[in-house]
Amino acid sequence: MNARRASPQVSSETRTLKAMLMHEDVPTCLRAWHVLDLLAQRLEERRLAVRFTASVCDFNNLATTTSRAQALADASDLELFVLAAHGRAELPAHVKTWLEEWAGQIEARSCAVVVSLDSRAGYAPLTFVRQTLRDHNVEIFPHWADALLGPWDWHLDPVQADAQIARPWAEGLAHRYETIHR
């Protein structure tokens, strides 16, 4: 007897979530898209019909004032921001500048931020993002490349380990959007 898994009934009302994927290079761009795909799967499992509109920005595109301004305009009302980097060094100065400028335009709206780093990355990019956005209405989800489907290793981040429940990052994001959009 072949058992077939029934697919969940997705709500008929499709919601659009605006996302921005900012990446260091092609491999990190692919990882950022994978983050978005996994979140979409988790939302579908929760019977939420979601469509993402995503803008994509390479770190190098932020090197000029004009391109940074365009990226800020694109990020004006984000619900999800994915920053994907190798994380072996500090973020480039122009990326830090953009993040600081973006933080200045975040108002009372809520945005989730995923900082996706290589498994053996340092903490500098994540620390910078946390410090820059700490006084704003954002929820930050750290993500390590080898943990695409598994739980976070909370021991890597002792500051947040005591304050949050360990759960897979995609489930955490899916729960966040389910709460907001139900």
Backbone as a printed PyTorch tensor [residue, N CA C, xyz], in Angstrom:
tensor([[[ 0.8380, -1.1710,  0.0000],
         [ 0.0000,  0.0000,  0.0000],
         [ 0.8860,  1.2370,  0.0000]],

        [[ 0.6600,  2.1250, -0.9300],
         [ 1.4170,  3.3620, -1.0180],
         [ 0.7090,  4.4580, -0.2500]],

        [[ 1.3930,  5.0060,  0.7430],
         [ 0.8220,  6.1240,  1.5040],
         [ 1.2140,  7.4150,  0.8070]],

        [[ 0.2390,  8.2680,  0.6130],
         [ 0.5180,  9.5770,  0.0090],
         [ 0.3050, 10.6410,  1.0520]],

        [[ 1.2260, 11.5500,  1.1120],
         [ 1.1180, 12.6490,  2.0530],
         [ 0.1810, 13.6890,  1.4770]],

        [[-0.8330, 14.0190,  2.2230],
         [-1.7800, 15.0350,  1.7580],
         [-1.1380, 16.4030,  1.8830]],

        [[-1.2690, 17.1960,  0.8580],
         [-0.7390, 18.5530,  0.9460],
         [-1.7500, 19.4240,  1.6700]],

        [[-1.2600, 20.3490,  2.4980],
         [-2.1680, 21.1770,  3.2600],
         [-2.9630, 22.1070,  2.3520]],

        [[-4.1690, 22.4070,  2.7770],
         [-4.9820, 23.3720,  2.0450],
         [-4.4390, 24.7640,  2.3290]],

        [[-4.0690, 25.4610,  1.3010],
         [-3.5200, 26.7940,  1.4530],
         [-4.6650, 27.7870,  1.4050]],

        [[-4.5910, 28.8100,  2.2680],
         [-5.6650, 29.7940,  2.2890],
         [-5.7870, 30.4520,  0.9260]],

        [[-7.0150, 30.8010,  0.5760],
         [-7.2560, 31.3680, -0.7490],
         [-6.7750, 32.8130, -0.8530]],

        [[-6.5720, 33.4570,  0.2690],
         [-6.1130, 34.8430,  0.2480],
         [-4.5850, 34.8750,  0.2250]],

        [[-4.0230, 35.2980, -0.8940],
         [-2.5730, 35.3570, -1.0200],
         [-2.0640, 36.6890, -0.4950]],

        [[-1.0750, 36.6050,  0.3580],
         [-0.4500, 37.8050,  0.9050],
         [ 0.8850, 38.0190,  0.2080]],

        [[ 1.2480, 39.2570,  0.0390],
         [ 2.5290, 39.5810, -0.5650],
         [ 3.4560, 40.1120,  0.5110]],

        [[ 4.6350, 39.5080,  0.6160],
         [ 5.6500, 39.9660,  1.5460],
         [ 6.8060, 40.5430,  0.7450]],

        [[ 7.2020, 41.7420,  1.0870],
         [ 8.3020, 42.4000,  0.3840],
         [ 9.6250, 42.0350,  1.0540]],

        [[10.5470, 41.5390,  0.2340],
         [11.8460, 41.1050,  0.7430],
         [12.9730, 41.7500, -0.0470]],

        [[14.1320, 41.8410,  0.5940],
         [15.3600, 42.2490, -0.0860],
         [16.4280, 41.2330,  0.2680]],

        [[17.1280, 40.7720, -0.7590],
         [18.2350, 39.8450, -0.5850],
         [19.5220, 40.5880, -0.9240]],

        [[20.3510, 40.8260,  0.0750],
         [21.6210, 41.5130, -0.1350],
         [22.7270, 40.4820,  0.0630]],

        [[23.6230, 40.3800, -0.9250],
         [24.5940, 39.2880, -0.9010],
         [25.9800, 39.7480, -1.2950]],

        [[26.9500, 38.9200, -0.8970],
         [28.3550, 39.2100, -1.1680],
         [28.7910, 38.7610, -2.5620]],

        [[28.3020, 37.6030, -3.0060],
         [28.7090, 37.0450, -4.2970],
         [27.6670, 36.0070, -4.7370]],

        [[27.9520, 35.2890, -5.8050],
         [26.9700, 34.3370, -6.3380],
         [26.6130, 33.2320, -5.3340]],

        [[27.5800, 32.5770, -4.6890],
         [27.1830, 31.5280, -3.7290],
         [26.3030, 32.0610, -2.5860]],

        [[26.6140, 33.2400, -2.0790],
         [25.7930, 33.7860, -0.9950],
         [24.4320, 34.2430, -1.5160]],

        [[24.3630, 34.6640, -2.7670],
         [23.0750, 35.0140, -3.3760],
         [22.1840, 33.7730, -3.4630]],

        [[22.7610, 32.6640, -3.8980],
         [21.9930, 31.4150, -3.9770],
         [21.5030, 30.9870, -2.5950]],

        [[22.3500, 31.1740, -1.5870],
         [21.9490, 30.8250, -0.2250],
         [20.8050, 31.7270,  0.2490]],

        [[20.8370, 33.0030, -0.1040],
         [19.7530, 33.9230,  0.2640],
         [18.4370, 33.4940, -0.3780]],

        [[18.4910, 33.0920, -1.6390],
         [17.2750, 32.5970, -2.3050],
         [16.7710, 31.3260, -1.6350]],

        [[17.7000, 30.4780, -1.1970],
         [17.3100, 29.2480, -0.5120],
         [16.6000, 29.5670,  0.8070]],

        [[17.0740, 30.5660,  1.5120],
         [16.4090, 31.0220,  2.7400],
         [14.9660, 31.3980,  2.4210]],

        [[14.7720, 32.1530,  1.3600],
         [13.4260, 32.5810,  0.9650],
         [12.5590, 31.3730,  0.5800]],

        [[13.1250, 30.4390, -0.1670],
         [12.3880, 29.2250, -0.5550],
         [11.9520, 28.4180,  0.6590]],

        [[12.8610, 28.2370,  1.6180],
         [12.5200, 27.4700,  2.8100],
         [11.4360, 28.1660,  3.6330]],

        [[11.4970, 29.4770,  3.7180],
         [10.4530, 30.2040,  4.4290],
         [ 9.1100, 30.0310,  3.7230]],

        [[ 9.1010, 30.1060,  2.4110],
         [ 7.8560, 29.9050,  1.6510],
         [ 7.2880, 28.5110,  1.9140]],

        [[ 8.1490, 27.4990,  1.9680],
         [ 7.6850, 26.1380,  2.2670],
         [ 7.0560, 26.0590,  3.6460]],

        [[ 7.7070, 26.6680,  4.6240],
         [ 7.1730, 26.6300,  5.9950],
         [ 5.8340, 27.3550,  6.0750]],

        [[ 5.6980, 28.4520,  5.3720],
         [ 4.4270, 29.1770,  5.3890],
         [ 3.3340, 28.3710,  4.7060]],

        [[ 3.6840, 27.6850,  3.6280],
         [ 2.7050, 26.8310,  2.9440],
         [ 2.2610, 25.6930,  3.8560]],

        [[ 3.2190, 25.1100,  4.6010],
         [ 2.8680, 24.0570,  5.5540],
         [ 1.8970, 24.5660,  6.6220]],

        [[ 1.9630, 25.8380,  6.9020],
         [ 1.0580, 26.4590,  7.8770],
         [-0.2080, 27.0030,  7.2190]],

        [[-0.3780, 26.6500,  5.9630],
         [-1.5630, 27.0180,  5.1880],
         [-1.6970, 28.5240,  4.9640]],

        [[-0.5790, 29.1810,  4.8220],
         [-0.5790, 30.5960,  4.4780],
         [-0.1420, 30.7550,  3.0350]],

        [[-0.9650, 31.3770,  2.2330],
         [-0.6090, 31.6240,  0.8370],
         [ 0.1850, 32.9230,  0.7840]],

        [[ 1.4450, 32.7990,  0.4490],
         [ 2.3390, 33.9570,  0.4480],
         [ 3.0760, 34.0230, -0.8800]],

        [[ 3.1960, 35.2320, -1.3590],
         [ 3.9910, 35.4990, -2.5530],
         [ 5.0190, 36.5410, -2.1430]],

        [[ 6.2620, 36.2880, -2.4690],
         [ 7.3200, 37.2380, -2.1520],
         [ 7.5970, 38.1210, -3.3550]],

        [[ 7.7680, 39.3860, -3.0990],
         [ 8.3660, 40.2590, -4.0930],
         [ 9.7530, 40.5740, -3.5400]],

        [[10.7640, 40.2430, -4.3020],
         [12.1240, 40.3730, -3.7830],
         [12.9850, 41.2140, -4.6990]],

        [[13.7130, 42.1230, -4.0870],
         [14.7610, 42.8280, -4.8180],
         [16.0850, 42.2240, -4.3680]],

        [[17.0350, 42.2210, -5.2680],
         [18.3290, 41.5950, -5.0040],
         [19.4070, 42.6500, -5.1820]],

        [[20.3340, 42.6860, -4.2410],
         [21.3850, 43.7010, -4.2810],
         [22.7230, 43.0730, -3.9180]],

        [[23.6770, 43.1990, -4.7980],
         [25.0440, 42.7450, -4.5690],
         [25.7760, 43.8050, -3.7370]],

        [[26.6360, 43.3720, -2.8250],
         [27.4100, 44.3160, -2.0210],
         [28.0910, 45.3740, -2.8840]],

        [[28.6430, 44.9510, -4.0230],
         [29.3770, 45.8850, -4.8840],
         [28.4940, 46.9940, -5.4420]],

        [[27.1930, 46.7280, -5.5540],
         [26.2760, 47.7400, -6.0710],
         [26.0510, 48.8860, -5.0900]],

        [[26.5100, 48.7460, -3.8660],
         [26.3100, 49.7840, -2.8590],
         [27.4920, 50.7330, -2.7490]],

        [[28.4470, 50.5810, -3.6410],
         [29.6720, 51.3760, -3.5600],
         [29.4660, 52.8390, -3.9290]],

        [[28.4280, 53.1570, -4.6760],
         [28.1950, 54.5530, -5.0520],
         [26.9820, 55.1040, -4.3130]],

        [[26.9800, 56.4040, -4.1220],
         [25.8810, 57.0740, -3.4280],
         [24.5570, 56.8540, -4.1440]],

        [[24.5740, 56.9080, -5.4650],
         [23.3460, 56.7360, -6.2530],
         [22.7640, 55.3400, -6.0740]],

        [[23.6070, 54.3310, -6.1550],
         [23.0970, 52.9630, -6.0130],
         [22.6550, 52.6820, -4.5820]],

        [[23.3400, 53.2580, -3.5880],
         [22.8900, 53.1030, -2.1990],
         [21.5220, 53.7390, -2.0090]],

        [[21.3150, 54.9100, -2.6190],
         [20.0190, 55.5920, -2.5120],
         [18.9120, 54.7540, -3.1470]],

        [[19.1980, 54.1310, -4.2770],
         [18.2030, 53.2820, -4.9280],
         [17.8690, 52.0650, -4.0600]],

        [[18.9020, 51.4670, -3.4700],
         [18.6690, 50.3240, -2.5880],
         [17.8680, 50.7360, -1.3540]],

        [[18.1070, 51.9340, -0.8420],
         [17.3070, 52.4280,  0.2930],
         [15.8540, 52.6180, -0.1110]],

        [[15.6280, 53.1440, -1.2980],
         [14.2540, 53.3080, -1.7860],
         [13.5830, 51.9430, -1.9260]],

        [[14.3110, 50.9590, -2.4330],
         [13.7660, 49.6060, -2.5750],
         [13.4400, 48.9820, -1.2190]],

        [[14.1580, 49.3990, -0.1790],
         [14.0010, 48.8150,  1.1520],
         [13.0510, 49.6130,  2.0470]],

        [[12.3250, 50.5440,  1.4590],
         [11.5220, 51.4590,  2.2820],
         [10.4530, 50.7780,  3.1160]],

        [[ 9.8760, 49.6910,  2.6530],
         [ 8.8150, 49.0390,  3.4250],
         [ 8.9780, 47.5210,  3.4380]],

        [[10.1930, 47.0920,  3.7060],
         [10.4900, 45.6590,  3.7380],
         [ 9.8110, 44.9650,  4.9050]],

        [[ 9.4680, 43.6980,  4.6770],
         [ 9.0190, 42.8340,  5.7560],
         [10.0780, 41.7910,  6.0780]],

        [[10.9780, 41.5420,  5.1120],
         [12.0590, 40.5860,  5.3130],
         [13.3080, 41.0920,  4.6080]],

        [[14.4050, 41.1040,  5.3470],
         [15.6980, 41.4800,  4.7890],
         [16.6610, 40.3300,  5.0510]],

        [[17.2720, 39.8080,  3.9910],
         [18.2490, 38.7230,  4.1160],
         [19.6080, 39.2630,  3.7160]],

        [[20.5400, 39.2450,  4.6500],
         [21.9160, 39.6450,  4.3920],
         [22.7440, 38.3690,  4.3650]],

        [[23.2840, 38.0190,  3.2010],
         [24.0530, 36.7830,  3.0420],
         [25.5020, 37.1280,  2.7260]],

        [[26.3920, 36.6650,  3.5910],
         [27.8170, 36.9560,  3.4220],
         [28.6270, 35.7480,  3.8660]],

        [[29.8710, 35.7320,  3.4610],
         [30.7520, 34.6670,  3.9390],
         [31.0600, 34.8940,  5.4160]],

        [[31.2380, 36.1400,  5.8020],
         [31.3980, 36.4720,  7.2120],
         [32.7650, 36.2140,  7.7890]],

        [[33.7390, 35.9970,  6.9490],
         [35.0880, 35.7480,  7.4520],
         [35.7980, 37.0390,  7.8190]],

        [[35.2190, 38.1560,  7.4400],
         [35.7950, 39.4780,  7.7330],
         [34.6510, 40.4450,  8.0200]],

        [[35.0020, 41.6520,  8.3650],
         [34.0070, 42.7060,  8.5620],
         [33.2370, 42.9240,  7.2600]],

        [[32.0430, 43.4440,  7.3770],
         [31.3030, 43.8510,  6.1790],
         [32.0320, 45.0200,  5.5300]],

        [[31.9650, 45.1540,  4.2060],
         [32.5860, 46.3040,  3.5490],
         [31.9830, 47.6150,  4.0690]],

        [[32.7740, 48.6680,  4.0490],
         [32.3450, 49.9610,  4.5890],
         [31.0610, 50.4530,  3.9340]],

        [[30.9210, 50.2690,  2.6010],
         [29.7210, 50.7720,  1.9280],
         [28.4750, 49.9690,  2.3140]],

        [[28.6360, 48.7000,  2.6940],
         [27.4990, 47.9020,  3.1710],
         [27.1090, 48.3760,  4.5700]],

        [[28.1060, 48.6470,  5.4170],
         [27.8290, 49.1800,  6.7510],
         [27.1140, 50.5260,  6.6570]],

        [[27.5760, 51.3700,  5.7470],
         [26.9340, 52.6730,  5.5590],
         [25.4830, 52.4960,  5.1600]],

        [[25.2300, 51.5830,  4.2290],
         [23.8490, 51.3480,  3.7920],
         [22.9940, 50.8680,  4.9630]],

        [[23.5030, 49.9230,  5.7480],
         [22.7400, 49.4070,  6.8870],
         [22.4270, 50.5100,  7.8950]],

        [[23.3820, 51.3860,  8.1440],
         [23.1480, 52.5080,  9.0610],
         [22.1020, 53.4640,  8.5020]],

        [[22.1580, 53.7250,  7.2060],
         [21.1610, 54.6010,  6.5770],
         [19.7820, 53.9410,  6.6060]],

        [[19.7320, 52.6440,  6.3400],
         [18.4550, 51.9250,  6.3740],
         [17.8700, 51.9450,  7.7810]],

        [[18.7150, 51.7410,  8.7890],
         [18.2510, 51.7810, 10.1790],
         [17.6100, 53.1310, 10.4930]],

        [[18.1480, 54.1820,  9.9080],
         [17.6000, 55.5160, 10.1310],
         [16.2250, 55.7230,  9.5280]],

        [[15.8400, 54.9000,  8.5700],
         [14.5240, 55.0670,  7.9460],
         [13.4920, 54.0500,  8.4360]],

        [[13.9170, 53.1140,  9.2940],
         [12.9620, 52.1620,  9.8520],
         [12.1190, 52.9010, 10.8820]],

        [[10.8320, 52.8200, 10.7020],
         [ 9.9440, 53.5120, 11.6370],
         [ 9.2460, 52.5020, 12.5260]],

        [[ 7.9640, 52.6320, 12.6870],
         [ 7.2160, 51.7750, 13.5980],
         [ 6.8660, 50.4180, 12.9940]],

        [[ 7.2000, 50.2060, 11.7400],
         [ 6.8480, 48.9300, 11.1220],
         [ 7.8110, 47.8420, 11.5770]],

        [[ 7.3920, 46.6380, 11.4060],
         [ 8.1790, 45.5100, 11.8400],
         [ 8.8410, 44.8410, 10.6400]],

        [[10.0780, 44.4090, 10.8190],
         [10.8150, 43.7420,  9.7540],
         [11.6390, 42.6290, 10.3710]],

        [[11.7050, 41.4990,  9.6930],
         [12.5780, 40.4090, 10.1170],
         [13.8680, 40.5000,  9.3120]],

        [[14.9750, 40.2270,  9.9740],
         [16.2850, 40.2620,  9.3330],
         [16.9480, 38.9140,  9.5410]],

        [[17.3450, 38.2800,  8.4390],
         [18.1200, 37.0420,  8.5080],
         [19.5520, 37.3950,  8.1230]],

        [[20.4920, 37.0880,  9.0010],
         [21.9140, 37.2620,  8.6940],
         [22.4530, 35.8580,  8.4490]],

        [[22.7080, 35.5540,  7.1830],
         [23.1380, 34.2260,  6.7670],
         [24.6440, 34.2380,  6.5120]],

        [[25.3630, 33.4300,  7.2960],
         [26.8180, 33.4120,  7.2290],
         [27.3240, 31.9940,  6.9980]],

        [[28.5430, 31.9010,  6.4640],
         [29.1880, 30.6110,  6.3170],
         [29.3070, 29.9530,  7.6920]],

        [[29.3780, 28.6480,  7.6860],
         [29.4270, 27.8980,  8.9380],
         [30.6330, 28.2430,  9.8020]],

        [[31.7180, 28.5620,  9.1900],
         [32.9270, 28.8780,  9.9460],
         [33.1850, 30.3810,  9.9810]],

        [[32.1380, 31.1320,  9.8630],
         [32.2630, 32.5860,  9.8340],
         [32.5760, 33.1410, 11.2090]],

        [[33.0870, 34.3440, 11.1930],
         [33.2680, 35.0720, 12.4440],
         [31.9590, 35.7490, 12.8240]],

        [[31.9790, 36.4440, 13.9240],
         [30.7710, 37.0870, 14.4280],
         [30.6440, 38.5440, 14.0090]],

        [[31.6500, 39.0980, 13.3500],
         [31.6620, 40.5280, 13.0540],
         [30.4210, 41.0010, 12.2820]],

        [[30.0020, 40.3470, 11.1970],
         [28.8140, 40.8470, 10.4890],
         [27.5430, 40.7880, 11.3470]],

        [[27.3480, 39.6850, 12.0530],
         [26.1630, 39.5390, 12.8960],
         [26.1750, 40.5660, 14.0270]],

        [[27.3250, 40.7630, 14.6410],
         [27.4500, 41.7410, 15.7180],
         [27.1450, 43.1470, 15.2050]],

        [[27.6630, 43.4880, 14.0360],
         [27.4070, 44.8190, 13.4810],
         [25.9140, 45.0230, 13.2180]],

        [[25.2750, 44.0390, 12.6110],
         [23.8410, 44.1570, 12.3130],
         [23.0510, 44.3030, 13.6090]],

        [[23.3610, 43.5020, 14.5970],
         [22.6490, 43.5870, 15.8880],
         [22.8310, 44.9630, 16.5300]],

        [[24.0550, 45.4670, 16.5370],
         [24.3040, 46.7710, 17.1490],
         [23.6170, 47.8860, 16.3810]],

        [[23.6350, 47.8000, 15.0750],
         [23.0420, 48.8430, 14.2440],
         [21.5240, 48.8690, 14.3580]],

        [[20.9120, 47.7000, 14.4790],
         [19.4450, 47.6170, 14.4680],
         [18.8280, 47.3900, 15.8450]],

        [[19.6260, 47.4330, 16.8940],
         [19.1220, 47.0640, 18.2270],
         [17.9860, 47.9520, 18.7300]],

        [[17.9380, 49.1890, 18.3360],
         [16.8960, 50.0960, 18.8240],
         [15.7330, 50.2450, 17.8520]],

        [[15.6350, 49.3320, 16.9010],
         [14.5950, 49.4170, 15.8780],
         [13.6730, 48.2130, 15.9740]],

        [[12.5430, 48.3160, 15.3330],
         [11.5210, 47.2750, 15.4270],
         [11.8300, 46.1370, 14.4470]],

        [[12.9370, 45.4290, 14.7040],
         [13.3170, 44.3000, 13.8520],
         [13.5970, 43.0890, 14.7210]],

        [[13.3620, 41.9350, 14.1500],
         [13.7050, 40.6850, 14.7960],
         [14.8100, 40.0660, 13.9520]],

        [[15.9230, 39.7160, 14.5780],
         [17.0870, 39.2130, 13.8480],
         [17.2010, 37.7050, 14.0410]],

        [[17.3220, 37.0050, 12.9060],
         [17.4660, 35.5540, 12.8880],
         [18.8390, 35.2120, 12.3370]],

        [[19.7900, 34.7850, 13.1670],
         [21.0810, 34.3510, 12.6350],
         [20.9130, 33.0100, 11.9250]],

        [[21.6600, 32.8220, 10.8810],
         [21.5720, 31.5940, 10.0910],
         [22.9690, 31.1850,  9.6600]],

        [[23.3040, 29.9380,  9.8890],
         [24.6100, 29.4170,  9.4990],
         [24.4030, 28.5030,  8.3000]],

        [[25.2880, 28.5720,  7.3330],
         [25.1280, 27.8880,  6.0430],
         [24.8730, 26.3920,  6.1690]],

        [[25.4880, 25.7230,  7.1210],
         [25.2880, 24.2790,  7.2210],
         [24.0500, 23.9210,  8.0400]],

        [[23.2750, 24.9180,  8.4230],
         [22.0770, 24.6790,  9.2240],
         [20.8210, 25.0880,  8.4670]],

        [[20.8220, 24.9020,  7.1460],
         [19.6750, 25.3300,  6.3590],
         [18.3810, 24.6750,  6.8220]],

        [[18.4440, 23.4340,  7.2470],
         [17.2280, 22.7440,  7.6560],
         [17.1820, 22.4550,  9.1460]],

        [[18.2720, 22.6590,  9.8420],
         [18.3150, 22.2840, 11.2430],
         [18.2000, 23.4580, 12.1860]],

        [[18.2370, 23.1650, 13.4800],
         [18.1310, 24.2330, 14.4750],
         [19.4160, 25.0410, 14.5490]],

        [[19.2800, 26.2240, 15.0930],
         [20.4630, 27.0570, 15.2950],
         [21.3150, 26.4670, 16.3970]],

        [[22.5960, 26.6930, 16.3360],
         [23.4740, 26.3320, 17.4270],
         [23.5400, 27.5410, 18.3500]],

        [[22.6940, 27.5570, 19.3470],
         [22.5860, 28.7260, 20.2230],
         [23.8350, 28.9420, 21.0420]],

        [[24.6750, 27.9250, 21.1880],
         [25.9040, 28.1050, 21.9480],
         [26.8670, 29.0530, 21.2440]],

        [[26.6670, 29.2560, 19.9420],
         [27.5110, 30.1920, 19.2070],
         [27.1880, 31.6300, 19.5600]],

        [[26.0250, 31.8570, 20.1440],
         [25.5900, 33.2080, 20.4250],
         [25.0640, 33.2840, 21.8600]],

        [[25.9460, 33.3240, 22.8480],
         [25.5030, 33.2630, 24.2290],
         [24.6520, 34.4490, 24.6610]],

        [[24.7800, 35.5830, 24.0060],
         [23.9780, 36.7510, 24.3750],
         [22.4970, 36.4800, 24.1620]],

        [[22.1580, 35.8330, 23.0640],
         [20.7650, 35.5690, 22.7480],
         [20.2830, 34.1990, 23.2350]],

        [[21.1970, 33.3060, 23.5730],
         [20.8160, 31.9280, 23.9010],
         [19.8400, 31.8550, 25.0620]],

        [[20.0450, 32.6460, 26.0810],
         [19.1770, 32.5930, 27.2480],
         [17.8410, 33.2650, 26.9990]],

        [[17.7720, 34.1770, 26.0360],
         [16.5700, 34.9810, 25.8330],
         [15.5700, 34.3610, 24.8710]],

        [[15.9890, 33.3750, 24.0930],
         [15.1020, 32.8210, 23.0790],
         [15.0610, 31.3050, 23.1410]],

        [[13.9990, 30.7380, 22.6330],
         [13.8420, 29.2970, 22.5760],
         [14.5390, 28.7890, 21.3200]],

        [[15.3400, 27.7430, 21.4430],
         [15.9960, 27.1720, 20.2680],
         [14.9400, 26.5150, 19.3880]],

        [[14.8500, 26.9420, 18.1510],
         [13.9300, 26.3490, 17.1730],
         [14.5230, 26.5910, 15.7980]],

        [[14.1670, 25.7740, 14.8450],
         [14.7110, 25.9910, 13.5040],
         [14.3880, 27.4030, 13.0250]],

        [[15.3500, 28.0310, 12.3780],
         [15.1750, 29.4200, 11.9570],
         [13.9660, 29.5850, 11.0550]],

        [[13.7430, 28.6630, 10.1420],
         [12.6150, 28.8040,  9.2200],
         [11.2930, 28.7110,  9.9730]],

        [[11.2310, 27.8610, 10.9800],
         [10.0160, 27.7720, 11.7870],
         [ 9.7870, 29.0740, 12.5480]],

        [[10.8650, 29.6560, 13.0470],
         [10.7350, 30.9290, 13.7600],
         [10.1920, 32.0230, 12.8640]],

        [[10.7180, 32.1120, 11.6520],
         [10.2180, 33.1090, 10.7040],
         [ 8.7800, 32.8120, 10.2910]],

        [[ 8.4810, 31.5500, 10.0360],
         [ 7.1190, 31.1830,  9.6350],
         [ 6.1380, 31.5340, 10.7450]],

        [[ 6.5000, 31.2480, 11.9800],
         [ 5.6330, 31.5890, 13.1090],
         [ 5.4090, 33.1010, 13.1800]],

        [[ 6.4710, 33.8580, 12.9480],
         [ 6.3770, 35.3130, 12.9790],
         [ 5.3620, 35.8140, 11.9550]],

        [[ 5.4630, 35.3330, 10.7220],
         [ 4.5500, 35.8020,  9.6750],
         [ 3.1410, 35.2620,  9.8500]],

        [[ 3.0210, 34.0560, 10.3870],
         [ 1.7000, 33.5120, 10.6520],
         [ 0.9840, 34.3830, 11.6890]],

        [[ 1.7030, 34.7920, 12.7210],
         [ 1.1330, 35.6300, 13.7740],
         [ 0.6990, 36.9950, 13.2220]],

        [[ 1.5280, 37.5570, 12.3830],
         [ 1.2400, 38.8820, 11.8250],
         [ 0.0710, 38.8520, 10.8440]],

        [[-0.0020, 37.8130, 10.0260],
         [-0.9510, 37.8230,  8.9000],
         [-2.1920, 36.9720,  9.1000]],

        [[-2.4200, 36.4420, 10.2450],
         [-3.6690, 35.6770, 10.4820],
         [-4.7140, 36.5910, 11.0320]]])
